[in-house]
Amino acid sequence: MRVKRLSILYLKTIYNILLVGVLFGLLFFGYYFAYQTFSNDPYDSIDVKTEPITITSKDSVEKVARELRKKELIIGRYQFQMRKSFSKYRTQKFVPGTYWISSSLGIEDIIAILTGERKQVDERNQ
């Protein structure tokens, strides 16, 4: 009887430890995702590279985000999509054209350039 009671106590303790671990992991992931989405940190401000991005009038936010991520100009495509959805640019469409985007720009800066709200600074010649 005593062994059975200790076994149940042991299982409850293990369950509680696992539950706390899972909750901590979810909170950490949520914080990390929100920070990467709503901060304006650049992808890489040390090893700066500039890549061309061509946008057509038919390109969706998802396609642009995928292309930016593939060229390693943003941290994540879901962060880009979410940031566009919650920013002041949510109702604006991307302006078609070819842009030279730097990895030293934050998501907000890239969206501002692609929507025509901000002039592009060519960092290749500096």
C-alpha positions in Angstrom: 0.0 0.0 0.0 2.8 2.4 0.9 4.7 1.5 -2.3 1.6 2.2 -4.4 1.1 5.6 -2.7 4.8 6.5 -3.3 4.5 5.4 -7.0 1.5 7.7 -7.5 3.3 10.6 -5.8 6.3 10.0 -8.0 4.2 10.0 -11.2 2.4 13.2 -10.1 5.7 14.9 -9.5 7.1 13.8 -12.9 3.9 15.0 -14.5 4.1 18.4 -12.8 7.7 18.8 -13.8 6.9 18.0 -17.4 3.9 20.4 -17.4 6.1 23.2 -16.0 8.7 22.5 -18.6 6.2 22.5 -21.5 4.6 25.8 -20.2 8.1 27.4 -19.9 8.9 26.3 -23.4 5.7 27.7 -24.8 6.2 31.0 -23.0 9.8 31.2 -24.2 8.8 30.4 -27.8 6.0 33.0 -27.7 8.3 35.7 -26.3 11.0 34.9 -29.0 8.5 34.9 -31.8 6.9 38.2 -30.7 10.3 39.8 -30.2 11.5 38.8 -33.7 8.2 39.9 -35.2 7.7 43.3 -33.5 11.2 44.5 -33.0 13.0 46.1 -35.9 16.3 44.3 -35.5 18.2 43.6 -38.7 18.8 40.1 -39.9 22.6 40.6 -39.9 24.2 44.0 -39.1 27.8 42.6 -39.0 28.1 40.6 -42.3 26.0 43.0 -44.4 24.9 41.8 -47.8 22.6 43.4 -50.4 20.4 41.3 -52.6 18.0 42.2 -55.4 14.3 41.5 -54.9 11.9 41.8 -57.8 8.3 42.3 -57.1 5.4 42.1 -59.6 1.9 43.4 -59.1 0.6 39.8 -58.6 3.1 38.9 -55.8 1.5 38.1 -52.4 3.0 39.0 -49.1 3.7 35.3 -48.6 5.7 35.1 -51.8 7.7 38.2 -51.0 8.4 36.9 -47.5 9.5 33.6 -48.9 11.9 35.3 -51.3 13.3 37.6 -48.6 13.9 34.6 -46.3 15.5 32.5 -49.1 18.0 35.3 -49.7 18.6 35.6 -45.9 17.4 39.2 -45.6 14.8 38.5 -42.9 14.7 36.2 -39.8 11.5 34.4 -40.8 8.7 34.6 -43.3 5.9 34.3 -40.7 7.4 37.2 -38.8 7.4 39.3 -42.0 3.8 38.3 -42.8 2.6 39.0 -39.3 4.5 42.3 -39.1 2.9 43.5 -42.4 -0.5 42.5 -41.1 -0.2 44.5 -37.9 1.8 47.5 -39.1 0.6 50.8 -40.5 1.3 49.3 -44.0 -1.3 46.5 -43.7 -3.6 48.1 -46.3 -0.9 49.1 -48.7 0.3 46.9 -51.5 3.9 46.4 -52.5 5.0 48.7 -55.4 6.2 46.6 -58.3 9.9 46.9 -59.2 13.4 45.7 -58.4 14.8 46.7 -55.0 18.3 46.1 -53.6 17.5 45.1 -50.0 20.2 45.0 -47.3 20.5 42.5 -44.5 21.1 45.4 -42.2 17.5 46.6 -42.5 14.8 45.6 -40.1 11.4 44.2 -41.2 9.6 47.5 -40.8 12.3 49.2 -42.9 12.0 46.6 -45.7 8.2 46.9 -45.7 8.4 50.7 -45.9 10.7 50.4 -48.9 8.6 47.8 -50.7 5.4 49.9 -50.2 7.0 53.0 -51.5 6.8 54.9 -48.1 10.5 55.2 -47.8 13.3 55.8 -50.3 15.8 53.1 -50.8 19.3 53.8 -49.8 21.8 51.9 -52.0 24.4 50.6 -49.6 26.4 48.8 -52.3 28.3 51.9 -53.2 29.3 52.9 -49.7 
